[in-house]
Amino acid sequence: MLGEVLDAFHSLRLRSFVNCTLDAAGHSAAIVDAHPELELFVGMDMDSSIHDQARTRIEKLLAMDSRGSKLKAYTHVRNFKYIKSVLGGVDENLLDFGVNDILMDLGISSMQVDDSTRRFSVQGDGPLDMHMNPQDIRQCEFFTPAVK
């Protein structure tokens, strides 16, 4: 889907960009790379287990970036339903003026399905709880699929 995302943003001039489903930051890194005019990047994802990997990828990209200190990047472990508070925390002006574009890749990641310890897949034996953020396991009922 990366090609389609890059095509969708290709003709746009982005000063500010928000990825509400950051995941491992692959789409974000490609957008940042493709838009040298970008000044503000905000990445959000509720999956805390992948956040360090995403942050590291964005930090490496910033270190190699020829824009110098022009690009500011922020990553947050938050559900996109909190986008307003996240943007307000980055810069209160964003609440008045908004951002140029937002990406939301709504679905599940292969990283969540392929890793049985994430409890997200019925492809193997083990408990199933379907939480994007493995630390956000509250009072839910777990069940183990009966696979024979």
Accessible surface in RSA format (square Angstrom, percent):
REM  Atomic radii and reference values for relative SASA: ProtOr
REM  Chains: A
REM  Algorithm: Lee & Richards
REM  Probe-radius: 1.40
REM  Slices: 20
REM RES _ NUM      All-atoms   Total-Side   Main-Chain    Non-polar    All polar
REM                ABS   REL    ABS   REL    ABS   REL    ABS   REL    ABS   REL
RES MET A   1   127.84  66.2  79.35  52.5  48.49 115.4  46.22  39.3  81.63 108.1
RES LEU A   2    76.67  42.7  74.53  53.3   2.14   5.4  74.53  52.3   2.14   5.8
RES GLY A   3    42.30  52.2   0.00   N/A  42.30  52.2  34.97  96.0   7.33  16.4
RES GLU A   4   116.29  66.8 109.50  82.8   6.79  16.2  59.05 114.2  57.24  46.7
RES VAL A   5     9.08   6.0   6.62   6.0   2.46   5.9   9.06   7.9   0.02   0.1
RES LEU A   6    53.71  29.9  50.51  36.1   3.20   8.0  50.90  35.8   2.80   7.5
RES ASP A   7   110.38  77.3  94.14  93.7  16.24  38.4  26.50  62.4  83.89  83.7
RES ALA A   8    68.73  63.2  40.33  62.2  28.39  64.6  52.91  74.5  15.82  41.9
RES PHE A   9    15.84   7.9  15.84   9.8   0.00   0.0  15.84   9.6   0.00   0.0
RES HIS A  10   145.14  79.3 127.51  88.6  17.62  45.1  78.72  81.1  66.41  77.3
RES SER A  11   102.44  86.6  65.78  87.8  36.65  84.4  48.92 104.2  53.52  75.0
RES LEU A  12    72.56  40.4  65.95  47.2   6.61  16.6  68.07  47.8   4.49  12.1
RES ARG A  13   186.58  78.3 165.31  84.3  21.27  50.6  72.72  99.4 113.86  69.0
RES LEU A  14     0.05   0.0   0.05   0.0   0.00   0.0   0.05   0.0   0.00   0.0
RES ARG A  15   109.98  46.2 109.33  55.7   0.65   1.5  49.45  67.6  60.53  36.7
RES SER A  16     0.81   0.7   0.81   1.1   0.00   0.0   0.06   0.1   0.76   1.1
RES PHE A  17     0.39   0.2   0.00   0.0   0.39   1.0   0.00   0.0   0.39   1.1
RES VAL A  18     0.37   0.2   0.37   0.3   0.00   0.0   0.37   0.3   0.00   0.0
RES ASN A  19     2.05   1.4   2.05   2.0   0.00   0.0   0.00   0.0   2.05   2.0
RES CYS A  20     1.74   1.3   0.03   0.0   1.71   4.0   0.00   0.0   1.74   1.9
RES THR A  21    28.36  20.2  22.79  23.1   5.58  13.3  23.03  30.9   5.33   8.1
RES LEU A  22     3.60   2.0   0.64   0.5   2.96   7.5   0.64   0.4   2.96   8.0
RES ASP A  23    42.35  29.7  42.02  41.8   0.33   0.8  18.27  43.0  24.08  24.0
RES ALA A  24    13.44  12.4  13.16  20.3   0.28   0.6  13.16  18.5   0.28   0.7
RES ALA A  25     0.00   0.0   0.00   0.0   0.00   0.0   0.00   0.0   0.00   0.0
RES GLY A  26    26.85  33.1   0.00   N/A  26.85  33.1  19.00  52.1   7.85  17.6
RES HIS A  27    45.41  24.8  43.63  30.3   1.78   4.6  27.40  28.2  18.02  21.0
RES SER A  28     0.00   0.0   0.00   0.0   0.00   0.0   0.00   0.0   0.00   0.0
RES ALA A  29    13.63  12.5  12.63  19.5   1.00   2.3  13.00  18.3   0.63   1.7
RES ALA A  30    20.93  19.2  11.30  17.4   9.63  21.9  18.82  26.5   2.11   5.6
RES ILE A  31     0.14   0.1   0.14   0.1   0.00   0.0   0.14   0.1   0.00   0.0
RES VAL A  32     3.06   2.0   2.96   2.7   0.10   0.2   2.96   2.6   0.10   0.3
RES ASP A  33   108.81  76.2  87.53  87.1  21.28  50.3  11.36  26.7  97.45  97.2
RES ALA A  34    57.02  52.4  27.07  41.8  29.95  68.1  37.97  53.5  19.06  50.5
RES HIS A  35     7.95   4.3   7.95   5.5   0.00   0.0   3.68   3.8   4.26   5.0
RES PRO A  36    88.30  64.4  84.34  76.9   3.96  14.4  86.05  71.0   2.26  14.0
RES GLU A  37    25.91  14.9  20.90  15.8   5.00  11.9  13.11  25.4  12.79  10.4
RES LEU A  38     0.00   0.0   0.00   0.0   0.00   0.0   0.00   0.0   0.00   0.0
RES GLU A  39    66.43  38.1  63.36  47.9   3.08   7.3   9.09  17.6  57.35  46.8
RES LEU A  40    16.62   9.3  16.62  11.9   0.00   0.0  16.62  11.7   0.00   0.0
RES PHE A  41     0.21   0.1   0.21   0.1   0.00   0.0   0.21   0.1   0.00   0.0
RES VAL A  42     0.00   0.0   0.00   0.0   0.00   0.0   0.00   0.0   0.00   0.0
RES GLY A  43     0.00   0.0   0.00   N/A   0.00   0.0   0.00   0.0   0.00   0.0
RES MET A  44     0.00   0.0   0.00   0.0   0.00   0.0   0.00   0.0   0.00   0.0
RES ASP A  45    18.42  12.9  16.62  16.5   1.80   4.3   3.77   8.9  14.65  14.6
RES MET A  46    56.17  29.1  54.02  35.8   2.15   5.1  41.04  34.9  15.12  20.0
RES ASP A  47     2.19   1.5   2.14   2.1   0.05   0.1   0.11   0.3   2.08   2.1
RES SER A  48    35.22  29.8  21.87  29.2  13.35  30.7  21.33  45.4  13.88  19.4
RES SER A  49    63.73  53.9  26.52  35.4  37.21  85.7  33.48  71.3  30.26  42.4
RES ILE A  50    17.52  10.0  17.52  13.1   0.00   0.0  17.52  12.6   0.00   0.0
RES HIS A  51    14.05   7.7  12.91   9.0   1.14   2.9   8.03   8.3   6.02   7.0
RES ASP A  52   108.21  75.8 106.61 106.1   1.60   3.8  35.42  83.4  72.79  72.6
RES GLN A  53    98.17  54.9  88.07  64.4  10.11  24.1  38.91  82.8  59.26  44.9
RES ALA A  54     0.12   0.1   0.12   0.2   0.00   0.0   0.12   0.2   0.00   0.0
RES ARG A  55   100.81  42.3 100.81  51.4   0.00   0.0  25.70  35.1  75.11  45.5
RES THR A  56    61.90  44.0  61.90  62.8   0.00   0.0  38.05  51.1  23.85  36.1
RES ARG A  57   106.89  44.9 101.96  52.0   4.94  11.8  28.14  38.5  78.75  47.7
RES ILE A  58     4.95   2.8   4.95   3.7   0.00   0.0   4.95   3.6   0.00   0.0
RES GLU A  59    94.32  54.2  88.67  67.1   5.65  13.5  36.75  71.1  57.58  47.0
RES LYS A  60   133.94  65.3 130.79  80.2   3.15   7.5  80.75  72.7  53.19  56.7
RES LEU A  61    28.77  16.0  27.30  19.5   1.47   3.7  28.27  19.9   0.50   1.3
RES LEU A  62    53.51  29.8  42.55  30.4  10.96  27.6  42.71  30.0  10.79  29.0
RES ALA A  63    89.81  82.6  47.01  72.5  42.80  97.4  59.67  84.0  30.14  79.8
RES MET A  64   150.88  78.1 117.44  77.7  33.44  79.6  89.46  76.1  61.42  81.4
RES ASP A  65    31.65  22.2  11.46  11.4  20.19  47.7   7.07  16.6  24.58  24.5
RES SER A  66   118.74 100.3  77.86 103.9  40.88  94.2  56.32 119.9  62.42  87.5
RES ARG A  67    38.09  16.0  15.77   8.0  22.33  53.2  19.84  27.1  18.25  11.1
RES GLY A  68    54.06  66.7   0.00   N/A  54.06  66.7  41.54 114.0  12.52  28.0
RES SER A  69    98.19  83.0  80.21 107.0  17.99  41.4  51.06 108.7  47.13  66.0
RES LYS A  70    95.56  46.6  76.25  46.8  19.31  46.0  56.66  51.0  38.89  41.4
RES LEU A  71    10.86   6.0   0.80   0.6  10.06  25.3   0.80   0.6  10.06  27.1
RES LYS A  72   112.62  54.9 108.45  66.5   4.18   9.9  78.50  70.7  34.12  36.3
RES ALA A  73    27.82  25.6   2.04   3.2  25.78  58.6   2.30   3.2  25.52  67.6
RES TYR A  74    77.67  36.3  72.18  41.1   5.48  14.3  53.88  40.5  23.79  29.3
RES THR A  75    17.59  12.5   5.23   5.3  12.36  29.5   3.25   4.4  14.34  21.7
RES HIS A  76    52.37  28.6  49.16  34.2   3.21   8.2  35.03  36.1  17.34  20.2
RES VAL A  77    54.81  36.1  36.09  32.7  18.72  45.1  36.09  31.4  18.72  50.8
RES ARG A  78    92.53  38.8  88.07  44.9   4.46  10.6  31.15  42.6  61.37  37.2
RES ASN A  79    35.91  24.8  32.32  31.2   3.59   8.6   7.52  18.1  28.39  27.4
RES PHE A  80    69.91  35.0  67.03  41.5   2.88   7.5  67.03  40.6   2.88   8.2
RES LYS A  81   142.63  69.6 109.76  67.3  32.88  78.3  64.44  58.0  78.19  83.3
RES TYR A  82    88.85  41.5  85.83  48.8   3.02   7.9  55.67  41.8  33.18  40.9
RES ILE A  83    40.63  23.1  40.63  30.3   0.00   0.0  40.63  29.3   0.00   0.0
RES LYS A  84   146.85  71.6 144.12  88.4   2.74   6.5  89.87  80.9  56.98  60.7
RES SER A  85    65.65  55.5  45.62  60.9  20.03  46.1  55.17 117.5  10.48  14.7
RES VAL A  86     6.50   4.3   1.50   1.4   5.00  12.1   6.32   5.5   0.18   0.5
RES LEU A  87    14.25   7.9  14.25  10.2   0.00   0.0  14.25  10.0   0.00   0.0
RES GLY A  88    14.44  17.8   0.00   N/A  14.44  17.8   7.72  21.2   6.72  15.1
RES GLY A  89    70.07  86.4   0.00   N/A  70.07  86.4  37.02 101.6  33.05  74.0
RES VAL A  90    28.24  18.6   3.41   3.1  24.83  59.8   6.39   5.6  21.86  59.3
RES ASP A  91    60.78  42.6  53.46  53.2   7.32  17.3  17.06  40.2  43.72  43.6
RES GLU A  92   133.92  76.9 127.32  96.3   6.60  15.7  40.79  78.9  93.12  76.0
RES ASN A  93    85.34  58.9  84.97  82.1   0.38   0.9  11.81  28.4  73.53  71.1
RES LEU A  94     9.27   5.2   5.66   4.1   3.61   9.1   5.79   4.1   3.48   9.4
RES LEU A  95    83.72  46.6  50.27  36.0  33.44  84.1  53.50  37.6  30.22  81.3
RES ASP A  96   115.59  81.0  79.69  79.3  35.90  84.9  18.74  44.1  96.85  96.6
RES PHE A  97   167.40  83.7 132.54  82.1  34.86  90.7 138.12  83.7  29.28  83.8
RES GLY A  98    31.47  38.8   0.00   N/A  31.47  38.8  26.87  73.7   4.60  10.3
RES VAL A  99    32.24  21.2   5.82   5.3  26.42  63.7   8.70   7.6  23.55  63.9
RES ASN A 100    73.94  51.0  48.52  46.9  25.43  61.2   6.56  15.8  67.38  65.1
RES ASP A 101    36.63  25.7  32.54  32.4   4.09   9.7   4.09   9.6  32.54  32.4
RES ILE A 102    78.06  44.4  53.41  39.8  24.65  59.4  53.41  38.5  24.65  66.9
RES LEU A 103    18.14  10.1  17.20  12.3   0.94   2.4  18.14  12.7   0.00   0.0
RES MET A 104    80.07  41.5  56.89  37.6  23.19  55.2  27.55  23.4  52.52  69.6
RES ASP A 105    56.89  39.9  48.54  48.3   8.35  19.7   7.51  17.7  49.38  49.3
RES LEU A 106   120.31  67.0  87.68  62.7  32.63  82.0  89.81  63.1  30.50  82.1
RES GLY A 107    53.70  66.2   0.00   N/A  53.70  66.2  36.00  98.8  17.71  39.7
RES ILE A 108    99.72  56.7  69.81  52.0  29.91  72.1  71.79  51.7  27.93  75.8
RES SER A 109    20.41  17.2  11.15  14.9   9.26  21.3  16.31  34.7   4.10   5.7
RES SER A 110    76.32  64.5  63.89  85.3  12.44  28.6  38.66  82.3  37.66  52.8
RES MET A 111    69.80  36.1  61.57  40.7   8.23  19.6  50.70  43.1  19.10  25.3
RES GLN A 112     7.06   3.9   7.06   5.2   0.00   0.0   0.73   1.6   6.32   4.8
RES VAL A 113    28.41  18.7  25.55  23.1   2.86   6.9  25.55  22.2   2.86   7.8
RES ASP A 114   107.61  75.4  75.25  74.9  32.36  76.5  31.15  73.3  76.46  76.3
RES ASP A 115    59.61  41.8  53.49  53.2   6.13  14.5  22.28  52.4  37.33  37.2
RES SER A 116    77.03  65.1  61.17  81.6  15.86  36.5  33.82  72.0  43.21  60.5
RES THR A 117   109.44  77.8  85.10  86.3  24.34  58.0  81.18 109.0  28.26  42.7
RES ARG A 118    24.56  10.3  21.27  10.8   3.29   7.8  14.94  20.4   9.62   5.8
RES ARG A 119    67.02  28.1  65.62  33.5   1.40   3.3  16.42  22.4  50.60  30.7
RES PHE A 120    14.35   7.2   9.44   5.8   4.91  12.8   9.44   5.7   4.91  14.0
RES SER A 121    17.71  15.0   5.01   6.7  12.70  29.3   8.13  17.3   9.57  13.4
RES VAL A 122    92.89  61.1  79.85  72.3  13.03  31.4  79.85  69.4  13.03  35.4
RES GLN A 123   141.84  79.3 101.13  73.9  40.71  96.9  46.99 100.0  94.85  71.9
RES GLY A 124    34.17  42.1   0.00   N/A  34.17  42.1  28.72  78.8   5.45  12.2
RES ASP A 125   115.16  80.7  91.73  91.3  23.43  55.4  35.39  83.3  79.76  79.5
RES GLY A 126    21.61  26.6   0.00   N/A  21.61  26.6  20.15  55.3   1.45   3.3
RES PRO A 127    56.31  41.0  53.21  48.5   3.10  11.3  53.21  43.9   3.10  19.3
RES LEU A 128     8.18   4.6   7.74   5.5   0.43   1.1   7.74   5.4   0.43   1.2
RES ASP A 129    18.12  12.7   1.79   1.8  16.33  38.6   5.17  12.2  12.95  12.9
RES MET A 130   112.41  58.2  92.45  61.2  19.96  47.5  92.30  78.5  20.11  26.6
RES HIS A 131    43.48  23.8  39.95  27.8   3.53   9.0  24.62  25.4  18.87  22.0
RES MET A 132    52.40  27.1  49.66  32.9   2.74   6.5  44.59  37.9   7.81  10.3
RES ASN A 133    22.28  15.4  21.95  21.2   0.33   0.8   0.60   1.4  21.68  21.0
RES PRO A 134    33.64  24.5  24.09  22.0   9.55  34.7  25.93  21.4   7.71  47.9
RES GLN A 135   135.29  75.7 100.24  73.3  35.06  83.5  63.19 134.5  72.10  54.7
RES ASP A 136    36.56  25.6  32.01  31.9   4.55  10.8  11.91  28.0  24.65  24.6
RES ILE A 137    59.02  33.6  33.68  25.1  25.34  61.1  33.68  24.3  25.34  68.8
RES ARG A 138   180.95  76.0 159.20  81.2  21.75  51.8  71.02  97.1 109.93  66.6
RES GLN A 139   188.60 105.5 148.15 108.3  40.45  96.3  62.07 132.1 126.54  96.0
RES CYS A 140    44.85  33.9  26.60  29.7  18.25  42.9  32.33  81.9  12.52  13.5
RES GLU A 141   165.18  94.8 143.56 108.6  21.63  51.5  60.71 117.4 104.47  85.3
RES PHE A 142    84.96  42.5  58.24  36.1  26.72  69.5  58.25  35.3  26.71  76.4
RES PHE A 143   120.88  60.5 113.39  70.2   7.49  19.5 120.88  73.3   0.00   0.0
RES THR A 144    87.94  62.5  64.44  65.3  23.49  56.0  42.23  56.7  45.71  69.1
RES PRO A 145    24.51  17.9  13.73  12.5  10.79  39.2  19.20  15.9   5.31  33.0
RES ALA A 146    98.61  90.7  57.73  89.1  40.89  93.0  66.62  93.8  31.99  84.7
RES VAL A 147    88.42  58.2  60.23  54.5  28.19  67.9  63.08  54.8  25.34  68.7
RES LYS A 148   236.29 115.3 160.21  98.3  76.08 181.2 137.73 124.0  98.57 105.0
END  Absolute sums over single chains surface
CHAIN  1 A     8979.2       6937.9       2041.3       4856.3       4122.9
END  Absolute sums over all chains
TOTAL          8979.2       6937.9       2041.3       4856.3       4122.9
